[in-house]
Amino acid sequence: MRFYQVSLDDPSFPSLYPKGEIVTNLLYWLIPERLIPRDADKIPTYPLVRLSDIPSNEISFPLLNEKFQVNDKLRNVLYGRRLLVDEITAHVSLDVIHEHVCHGVIHYQPAITRNPKLTCRRCGNDDPFLFGDISCARCKKMCAYCRACLMMGRVAECSPLLTWNEKEKAKEKRHTLGWKGQLSPAQSKASQALVNHVTTRYKTEKNFLIWAVCGAGKTEMLFAAIQLALTKGGPVLVATPRTDVVLELLPRMTEAFPHTVVRAFHGGVPKEERFEQGELVIATTHQLLRFYRHFPLVIIDEVDAFPYSYDKKLQYAVKNARAKESLTVYVTATPPDNLKRKAASGKIAYVKVLRRYHGHDLPVPKQTWIGNWKKKLLKGNLPNPVIEWLRGHIANQKQVFLFVPQISLMEKIEEAVRIACETVNVETVHAADPSRREKVIRFREGETNVLVTTTILERGVTVKGVQVGILGAEDRIFTESALVQISGRVGRSPDRPSGDVVFFHYGKTKAMGQAIRHIEMMNKDR
C-alpha cells in the first residue's frame, strides 16, 4: 500500500480531509493511493511513498479529536489490536478507515522496518533468513516480506499496521463468579497471593509465577484474581500454546463467569468471529500477534509448552499484547530453567503448590524395557510387555492413553493394538488431525478404549480414571517436561487418585530419570 504526501493547505481533495477544526502538528496528510481519483490534476506533484520509506521521526498523525463519532463496527474490529489493512477492509471501507486516521483515532505503523536492521514489527523477526522478497503489485517495487508470521497473513515492506488510538477509560463492572467449589489450603494460598498482586494495580510487580503440580487445580486458583481484574475494568487474557487447551478452558471459564463476555481465539475460529471483542479472552499464543497493548492481566498457561517456549515471536506477541501497566502470570507444573533461576534469586515473585487438590501423591512412573520395538512393529506386532499391559487395563474396563513419538508410526501402532486386543475400540490423534477435537470428545465420553496420541495431548486434557503408557519413551521428543506432563494425566480425579504410568523403552534416558526424580521430589516436598 502506498500513500500520497499531500500538503496540509491543498484544497484539491476536500472530501479526504477532516471536516471541522483539528489541532495538528503534521507536515503533510498521508492519503492512501486508492482514495485519490486517477485523473486528479494534482497527483503528479506529490510524492507517492511507502510508510517504510519515510523516516520514523517524520511520521505523525493528528491529535485525537474526542468529539468525533467513531464507527462502532470499526472500533469493534480494531480496538486493542494491531491489524493489516486487508483484515479491516473485510469489515469496513478504506474511506471510513482514512476518516478515522484524519481525526487521530487510528494510527499507521510500517509493518517492516530496515533501521537498524530488517525487522518485522508484528512478530519481532529480525532473522534475515526468515525474510523473502517479492515483486510487489501494490508498491511496484521489490518488497521484503516476513516468513516467520506468514500463517497470520502476509506482512510486506509496504504493509501498514493499524492501531486504535482512542483510550477507553476503565469502568468498574460487576462480574459474578459462578464457580461455588472449595479450594484446598494450598490452592487458597496461591489464589490469595495472586489476588494481592492484582490488587496493587500491577505497579509493584510485573511478573508472577504459579508453580503447581499437574492436577493441582490451577484453573480454579485463577478465578478470584480474574474476577478482581474484570471488576477493575479488565480485559483479561488467558493464553496457551495449544488449541486443545483453549477448547478445554472455554466451557469452564464460560460457566465460571456467566455474566462476562468470554471469547476464544485459535486457528479454527470462523472468520466472522475472529475480531470480536471480549472481556475475558482465551487464545492460543499465535493469536496474540493480532493484539496490541490491551490486557492489564495476562495469564500464560503452560508457559513451558511447545511452541511458546521455543518460539521468540510468540514471546514477543505476549509482550506486545500487555497493557503498559500490567501483570503477567506464568502458570505451569514444569517451569523452564530461566524461570526457576529467577524465582530462586528473587527476581520474580512466585508461589508453589506441591499437592494435588485432592491431597494424594502424583503417580510415580515405572520403567519397562521392551527391546527393539520398532523392528517388531515392522512385522505388525507390539512388544509382549505392552500387549499384556493393554489387555490388563482393558479387561478392567480402564481407558488408556498410549503416547508415541512419531505420527508416521501411528497407523501401524493402531493396527497392532487392534490385533493384540480384538474387542478394543482404538483411535489415533495428532496435531494435524482435522477430527482431533471429535476424537478427544469420544474418548472423554468413554466411547474409545485406547487413544494413540502424540505429545499434543500431554497437557490440558483431563479424563477420569485414564491409564498412560509411553511407547518409545527413549525418543528425544520425550523431554523431562513432556514426561512429567504426560504422567500428570493420571490420577486427577479425587475418587480415582491413583493409576498406572509406564515408560516403555529401548534404553533408559537422562530425561526419564529426571522426570521420575521431579515427581518424587514434588511428592516429598509437601
C-alpha positions in Angstrom: 0.0 0.0 0.0 1.3 3.5 -0.9 0.4 7.0 0.3 0.5 10.4 -1.3 2.1 13.0 0.9 -0.3 15.9 0.3 0.3 19.5 1.5 -1.9 20.5 4.5 -3.3 23.6 2.8 -4.0 21.8 -0.6 -7.7 22.4 -1.5 -7.8 19.8 -4.2 -9.4 16.9 -2.3 -11.7 18.4 0.4 -13.6 15.1 0.8 -10.4 13.4 2.0 -9.7 16.0 4.8 -11.5 16.1 8.1 -14.5 18.4 8.5 -14.1 20.9 11.3 -11.0 22.2 13.1 -8.3 19.7 14.2 -5.2 20.7 16.1 -2.3 19.2 14.3 1.5 19.3 14.1 1.5 17.4 10.8 4.0 18.1 8.0 1.5 16.7 5.4 -1.5 14.4 5.0 -1.0 10.8 4.2 -3.6 9.9 1.7 -4.0 6.2 0.6 -3.3 5.9 -3.1 -6.6 4.1 -3.7 -8.6 7.1 -2.4 -7.4 9.7 -4.9 -9.1 9.7 -8.3 -6.7 8.6 -11.0 -7.4 11.6 -13.2 -6.8 14.1 -10.4 -4.6 17.0 -11.7 -2.5 17.4 -8.6 -1.3 13.8 -8.3 2.0 14.2 -10.2 3.2 17.0 -7.8 3.1 14.9 -4.7 5.4 12.1 -3.6 4.0 8.5 -3.6 5.7 6.6 -0.9 5.5 3.5 1.4 5.4 4.1 5.1 8.7 2.2 5.4 10.4 4.8 3.1 9.5 7.7 5.5 11.9 8.4 8.4 10.2 7.4 11.6 10.5 11.0 13.1 8.5 12.3 10.1 5.5 10.0 10.5 2.9 11.9 12.6 -0.8 12.0 13.0 -3.5 14.5 14.1 -4.2 14.8 17.8 -7.2 12.8 18.9 -10.5 14.5 18.2 -12.6 13.4 21.2 -15.7 14.9 19.6 -15.5 12.7 16.6 -18.2 10.0 16.3 -16.4 6.7 15.7 -17.7 3.9 13.7 -18.8 1.1 16.1 -18.1 -1.7 13.7 -14.6 -0.5 13.0 -13.9 0.0 16.7 -15.1 -3.5 17.5 -12.6 -4.9 15.0 -9.6 -2.8 15.8 -9.8 -1.8 19.4 -6.9 -3.4 21.4 -5.4 -4.9 18.2 -2.8 -4.2 15.6 -4.0 -5.4 12.2 -3.3 -5.3 8.5 -5.5 -3.1 6.2 -6.8 -6.1 4.4 -8.0 -7.6 7.7 -10.0 -4.5 8.4 -11.4 -3.7 4.9 -13.2 -7.1 5.1 -15.5 -5.3 7.6 -15.4 -1.5 6.7 -14.2 0.5 3.7 -10.9 2.3 3.3 -12.7 5.6 3.2 -14.0 5.0 6.8 -10.6 4.0 8.0 -9.0 7.1 6.4 -11.6 9.3 8.1 -10.6 7.9 11.5 -6.9 8.5 10.7 -7.6 12.1 10.0 -9.3 12.5 13.4 -6.4 10.9 15.2 -8.4 7.8 16.1 -6.3 5.4 14.1 -2.5 5.4 13.6 -0.5 3.7 10.9 2.8 1.9 11.5 5.2 0.4 8.9 5.0 -3.4 9.3 8.6 -3.9 8.3 11.5 -1.5 9.0 15.1 -1.5 7.9 16.8 0.6 10.6 18.9 -0.5 12.3 18.2 -3.9 10.7 15.4 -5.6 8.8 12.6 -6.3 11.4 9.0 -7.3 11.3 7.1 -5.2 13.8 4.2 -7.7 14.0 6.2 -10.7 15.2 9.7 -9.2 16.0 11.5 -11.4 13.5 14.9 -10.0 12.6 16.5 -13.1 11.1 17.5 -12.3 7.5 16.9 -16.0 6.6 13.2 -15.6 7.6 12.5 -12.8 5.1 11.8 -13.1 1.4 11.4 -10.7 -1.5 8.6 -10.3 -4.0 7.9 -8.1 -7.0 5.0 -6.3 -5.4 1.9 -5.4 -7.4 0.9 -2.8 -4.7 4.1 -0.8 -4.4 5.6 -1.5 -7.8 9.0 -2.4 -6.1 10.9 -5.4 -4.8 9.2 -5.7 -1.4 10.5 -7.7 1.6 8.0 -9.8 3.4 8.2 -11.8 6.7 8.1 -15.6 6.5 8.1 -16.0 10.3 4.4 -14.9 10.7 3.2 -15.7 7.2 0.5 -18.0 8.6 -1.3 -15.0 10.1 -1.4 -13.1 6.7 1.5 -11.7 4.7 3.3 -8.7 6.2 5.3 -6.9 3.5 7.5 -3.8 3.5 4.7 -1.7 2.0 2.1 -3.1 4.5 0.9 -0.6 7.2 -0.2 -2.0 10.6 -3.2 -0.1 12.1 -3.8 0.6 15.8 -6.7 2.2 17.6 -5.5 5.4 19.4 -8.7 6.2 21.4 -8.2 5.1 25.0 -11.2 3.7 26.8 -11.4 4.6 30.5 -11.7 1.5 32.7 -15.2 1.2 34.0 -15.8 -1.0 37.0 -18.5 -3.6 36.4 -19.8 -6.4 38.5 -18.6 -9.8 37.3 -20.2 -12.8 39.1 -18.2 -15.8 39.9 -20.4 -18.8 39.2 -18.0 -21.4 40.5 -19.0 -22.5 44.0 -16.4 -25.1 44.7 -14.0 -25.1 47.7 -10.3 -24.5 47.3 -7.8 -26.6 49.2 -5.5 -24.8 51.7 -2.6 -24.9 49.1 -4.9 -23.6 46.4 -6.2 -20.8 48.6 -2.6 -19.7 49.4 -1.8 -19.4 45.7 -5.1 -17.7 44.9 -4.6 -15.1 47.6 -1.0 -14.4 46.6 -2.2 -13.7 43.0 -5.1 -11.6 44.2 -2.7 -9.5 46.2 -0.6 -8.7 43.1 -3.7 -7.8 41.1 -4.9 -5.5 44.0 -1.7 -3.4 43.6 -2.9 -2.5 40.1 0.1 -4.1 38.6 2.5 -1.4 39.6 4.8 -3.1 42.1 5.3 -6.4 40.3 5.3 -7.1 36.5 5.5 -10.9 36.6 4.3 -13.7 38.8 4.9 -17.5 38.7 2.5 -20.2 39.9 4.5 -23.4 40.1 1.9 -26.1 40.7 1.9 -29.9 40.2 -0.2 -31.5 37.5 -3.7 -31.9 38.8 -3.3 -29.1 41.5 -6.4 -27.3 40.2 -4.5 -24.4 38.6 -7.6 -23.0 36.7 -9.6 -22.7 39.9 -6.8 -20.9 41.6 -7.1 -18.2 38.9 -10.8 -17.4 39.3 -10.6 -14.9 42.2 -7.8 -12.9 40.5 -9.6 -12.9 37.1 -12.8 -11.7 38.8 -11.0 -8.9 40.5 -9.2 -7.8 37.3 -12.5 -7.9 35.4 -14.2 -5.8 38.1 -11.4 -3.2 37.8 -12.3 -2.8 34.1 -10.3 -5.6 32.5 -10.0 -7.1 30.0 -8.2 -10.3 31.0 -6.2 -12.7 28.7 -5.6 -16.4 29.3 -3.2 -17.6 26.7 -1.9 -21.1 26.0 0.3 -22.6 23.3 -2.2 -25.4 22.4 -5.6 -25.2 20.7 -6.7 -28.2 22.7 -6.2 -26.3 26.0 -8.2 -23.3 24.6 -11.1 -25.7 23.8 -10.8 -27.3 27.3 -10.8 -23.9 29.1 -13.6 -22.2 27.1 -16.6 -24.1 28.7 -15.0 -23.9 32.1 -14.5 -20.2 32.0 -17.9 -19.5 30.5 -19.5 -21.5 33.3 -17.3 -19.8 36.0 -18.1 -16.3 34.7 -21.8 -16.4 33.5 -22.2 -12.6 33.2 -18.9 -12.0 31.4 -18.3 -11.8 27.6 -15.9 -14.8 27.1 -14.3 -15.2 23.7 -11.9 -17.9 22.4 -9.4 -17.3 19.6 -7.5 -20.1 17.8 -6.7 -21.2 14.3 -10.1 -22.9 13.8 -12.3 -19.9 14.7 -14.5 -18.8 11.8 -13.5 -15.6 10.0 -16.7 -13.8 11.1 -15.8 -14.4 14.8 -12.1 -13.6 14.5 -12.2 -10.0 15.6 -14.9 -10.0 18.2 -14.4 -8.1 21.5 -14.3 -10.0 24.8 -13.9 -9.1 28.5 -12.3 -12.5 29.2 -10.2 -13.7 26.2 -8.8 -17.2 25.9 -6.4 -17.6 23.0 -3.5 -19.5 21.6 -0.2 -17.6 21.8 -0.2 -17.4 17.9 -3.4 -15.3 18.0 -1.7 -12.7 20.3 0.2 -11.4 17.2 -3.1 -9.5 16.5 -3.4 -7.8 19.9 -1.6 -4.7 21.0 -1.2 -3.1 24.4 -4.6 -4.3 25.5 -4.6 -6.6 28.6 -3.7 -5.4 32.2 -3.8 -9.0 33.3 -2.1 -11.7 31.1 -2.1 -15.3 32.2 0.2 -17.7 30.3 -1.0 -21.3 31.0 1.7 -24.0 30.4 4.4 -21.5 29.7 6.9 -24.2 29.1 4.9 -25.9 26.3 5.9 -26.1 22.7 5.9 -24.0 20.6 5.8 -21.0 23.0 8.9 -22.0 24.9 11.0 -22.3 21.7 9.4 -19.5 19.5 10.6 -16.0 20.1 7.9 -14.5 18.0 5.2 -15.9 20.4 7.1 -14.4 23.4 7.2 -11.1 21.5 3.5 -11.4 20.9 2.7 -11.8 24.6 4.9 -8.7 25.4 3.0 -6.6 22.9 -0.4 -7.8 24.0 0.1 -6.5 27.5 -1.0 -3.0 28.6 1.7 -0.6 29.6 0.8 -1.2 33.3 0.2 -5.0 33.5 0.8 -8.2 35.4 1.9 -11.3 33.5 1.3 -14.6 35.3 3.1 -17.8 34.3 1.3 -21.0 35.2 3.0 -24.4 34.9 3.9 -27.7 36.6 7.3 -27.7 34.9 8.8 -24.2 34.7 11.7 -23.7 32.3 15.1 -23.2 33.8 15.2 -19.4 33.3 12.0 -19.0 35.4 13.4 -21.4 38.1 16.5 -19.3 38.3 14.6 -16.0 38.6 12.4 -17.5 41.3 15.3 -18.8 43.2 17.1 -15.4 43.0 14.1 -13.4 44.0 13.8 -11.7 40.5 10.2 -12.9 40.1 7.5 -13.4 42.8 6.2 -16.9 42.9 4.1 -19.4 44.8 4.5 -23.2 44.8 1.6 -25.7 45.0 3.1 -29.1 45.7 -0.1 -31.1 46.3 -3.0 -32.1 44.0 -6.2 -30.5 45.1 -7.4 -33.9 46.4 -4.3 -34.3 48.5 -3.0 -37.6 47.0 0.5 -38.1 45.7 1.4 -37.9 42.0 1.7 -41.4 40.4 5.4 -42.3 40.0 6.1 -43.8 36.6 7.5 -47.3 36.1 10.2 -48.1 33.5 9.8 -51.2 31.4 12.4 -52.4 28.8 10.8 -53.6 25.6 13.7 -54.1 23.2 13.8 -53.0 19.6 10.1 -52.3 19.4 10.3 -50.6 16.0 11.6 -53.8 14.5 8.7 -55.7 15.9 6.3 -53.0 14.7 7.5 -53.5 11.1 6.1 -57.1 11.4 2.8 -55.7 12.7 3.4 -56.7 16.3 3.8 -54.8 19.6 6.3 -56.0 22.3 4.7 -58.5 24.8 5.0 -56.2 27.8 2.9 -53.6 26.0 0.3 -56.2 24.9 0.0 -57.6 28.4 -0.3 -54.1 29.9 -3.0 -53.1 27.4 -5.0 -56.3 27.9 -4.9 -56.0 31.6 -6.3 -52.5 31.7 -8.9 -53.2 29.0 -10.1 -56.2 30.9 -10.6 -54.0 34.0 -12.6 -51.5 31.8 -9.9 -48.8 32.0 -9.2 -46.3 29.3 -5.6 -45.9 28.0 -3.6 -43.0 26.6 -0.8 -44.6 24.5 1.7 -41.8 23.7 4.0 -42.4 20.7 7.0 -40.4 19.3 6.1 -40.1 15.6 3.0 -39.6 13.5 4.4 -41.9 10.8 4.2 -44.8 13.2 0.6 -44.3 14.3 -1.2 -46.3 11.7 0.9 -49.3 12.3 0.6 -49.0 16.1 -3.2 -48.6 15.8 -3.4 -51.8 13.7 -1.1 -53.7 16.1 -3.3 -52.7 19.0 -6.4 -54.0 17.2 -4.7 -57.3 16.6 -3.5 -57.6 20.1 -6.8 -56.6 21.7 -9.5 -57.9 19.4 -12.5 -56.2 21.0 -10.8 -52.9 21.6 -12.1 -49.5 20.3 -8.9 -47.6 19.3 -8.3 -44.3 17.5 -5.3 -42.1 16.7 -4.9 -38.4 17.1 -2.2 -35.8 16.3 -1.8 -32.1 15.7 -2.7 -32.1 12.0 -5.7 -34.4 12.5 -8.9 -32.5 11.3 -11.0 -34.7 13.6 -8.8 -34.2 16.7 -11.5 -32.5 18.7 -14.2 -35.0 18.0 -11.9 -37.9 18.8 -10.9 -36.4 22.2 -14.6 -35.9 23.0 -15.4 -39.5 22.1 -12.5 -40.7 24.3 -13.6 -38.5 27.2 -17.1 -39.8 26.9 -15.9 -43.4 27.1 -16.6 -44.4 23.5 -13.0 -45.2 22.8 -10.9 -47.6 24.9 -7.4 -46.7 23.6 -6.3 -43.4 22.2 -2.9 -43.4 20.4 -1.6 -39.9 20.5 1.5 -37.7 20.0 2.6 -35.2 22.7 -0.2 -32.9 21.5 -2.3 -34.3 24.4 0.5 -34.1 27.0 -1.3 -31.3 28.8 -4.7 -29.6 29.2 -6.8 -32.7 28.7 -8.4 -34.5 31.7 -10.0 -37.9 31.5 -11.3 -39.6 34.7 -9.5 -42.9 35.5 -7.2 -42.9 32.5 -4.0 -45.0 32.4 -0.9 -43.9 30.5 1.7 -45.7 28.5 4.6 -44.1 26.6 5.8 -46.3 23.8 9.4 -45.4 22.8 10.0 -43.3 25.9 13.7 -43.1 24.9 12.9 -40.8 22.0 14.3 -37.3 22.3 10.8 -35.8 21.9 10.0 -37.0 25.4 11.9 -34.4 27.4 11.7 -34.2 31.2 9.0 -31.6 31.0 6.9 -33.7 28.5 7.3 -36.9 30.6 6.2 -35.1 33.8 3.2 -33.5 32.0 2.2 -36.9 30.4 2.4 -38.6 33.8 0.2 -35.9 35.2 -2.7 -37.1 33.1 -3.2 -40.0 35.6 -5.0 -39.8 39.0 -6.5 -36.4 38.6 -9.9 -37.4 39.9 -10.5 -37.4 43.7 -12.4 -40.7 43.5 -9.6 -42.2 41.3 -6.5 -40.6 42.6 -4.1 -43.3 41.5 -3.2 -45.1 38.3 -0.6 -46.5 36.0 2.2 -44.6 34.2 4.7 -46.8 32.3 7.7 -45.7 30.3 8.1 -48.5 27.7 11.7 -48.0 26.4 14.6 -49.4 24.4 17.2 -47.9 26.7 16.8 -45.5 29.7 17.5 -41.8 29.1 18.5 -38.9 31.3 15.1 -37.3 30.7 13.3 -40.4 32.1 15.4 -40.3 35.3 14.9 -36.6 35.7 11.1 -36.9 35.2 10.9 -39.6 37.9 13.0 -37.6 40.3 11.0 -34.5 39.6 7.7 -36.3 40.5 9.3 -37.9 43.6 10.6 -34.5 44.8 7.1 -32.9 44.4 5.6 -35.8 46.4 8.2 -35.4 49.1 8.2 -31.5 49.5 4.8 -31.2 50.9 
